[in-house]
Structure formats: structure tokens, C-alpha cells
Amino acid sequence: MAKRASEIAIRNHFKPDRFTNMNKPFALRDKVSLKKTKLSGASCISEMAVLMSCWKENEYSDKTCGKELEVFNKCVTEAAGARKVTAQAEREGTSVGSQMSSKQVTNMLKKYPQPT
């Protein structure tokens, strides 16, 4: 135990009390890294679960689970449309929701650069 404590003390011996690299003033860069907007996750999971439970109860027959299949297909179509809208907005550089894309932030930072 004492040996381990001494190893930790030796490893953590150098603790600078001031910032060591103060050559540059603090300022924002004029660009941000490009990142794609992440989708919120898998869609239509609950509809798929309802459809699979219906198939299991009715021996995997599409005839008796028509309503559930229709709901699931509608959900998949809507999710694909939402993905297309998001991808199109990302290509054009416009925002879909309340957040700006990284391309938009870079354009704003280039338009209003930091004074040096």
C-alpha cells in the first residue's frame, strides 16, 4: 500500500502553478470541424414491435396483420422523408432544427473574424 502511494506521489509530483504556454492570446479560430448532424436514433421501433407480435400471434400471416403492416410502412416512409430533408439541408448549409450546422458556424466565423 505504501509503495503504491509513493508511486502516485511521484507520478503527480509535477503540478504547474501557472499556465506554461501563454505565448498566444486566447481567441476563437475562424472555422470549426465539419461534423454531420446525428440522427436521433432508430425510428419506427414500436411499430415494428407491434407488427412482429401480431405476426407471432397469427402464425406470420400478412392477411390478419394488415393494419399493423400499413402503420409500419407509413412510419418508414415518413422517417425516410425526414432523413432526406435533413440531408438536403445539410448539403445546402441551412438548419433543420434550432441548431446550426458546422458549415453554417464556419461561414459565420469567417464573416465576422476575431480581431487580432
HUCOR-V715124 format. One record per backbone hydrogen bond with DSSP energy under -0.5 kcal/mol. CO is the residue of the C=O (numbers start at 0). NH is the residue of the N-H. If there is no record, write none. Layout:
# HUCOR-V715124
[[CO:NH] [CO:NH]]
This chain:
# HUCOR-V715124
[[0:4] [1:5] [2:6] [3:7] [4:8] [5:9] [6:10] [7:11] [9:12] [12:14] [19:21] [34:101] [43:47] [44:48] [45:49] [46:50] [47:51] [48:52] [49:53] [50:54] [51:55] [52:56] [53:57] [54:59] [55:58] [59:61] [60:64] [62:65] [64:68] [65:69] [66:70] [67:71] [68:72] [69:73] [70:74] [71:75] [72:76] [73:77] [74:78] [75:79] [76:80] [77:81] [78:82] [79:83] [80:84] [81:85] [82:86] [83:87] [84:88] [85:89] [86:90] [87:91] [88:92] [88:93] [100:104] [101:105] [102:106] [103:107] [104:108] [105:109] [106:110] [107:111] [109:112]]
